Amino acid sequence: MTTISGVITFEQIVALAVALKGDSLFHPSFAELLDLRQATFTSLTFQELAQLARTIDPFSPKALRAIVAPDDLIYGTSRIYQAVRDQGNNVQVFRTMEEARAWLRLSDDSGVQNRQSA
């Protein structure tokens, strides 16, 4: 599980990707639950989203990724990322944590650990 709060910047996302790649416990096939409920703003451009999706993202294109983004701007930006990144319906964007957890087939007591926060 990854949680990002406040303003989401390109530099912040790149730093998170580098940290994950350098973590010996990380594997690209892991599923991710990305919690953006505390995110307040992003100015990520389409070009930055495309670069993140195509070259920086540490996850395998086949890894399941659920993004929780209730805010309209963050939700829309996440959907653009989904469109650029997703090649097999492995990335989904949700408004609620419950929907995302259900899609990932996680129970409330699954013990998901928040390994990276930004």
Beta strands, then each sheet from edge to edge (+ up, - down):
strand 1: 2-8
strand 2: 32-42
strand 3: 65-68
strand 4: 91-94
strand 5: 116-117
sheet 1: 4+ 3+ 2+ 1+ 5+
end
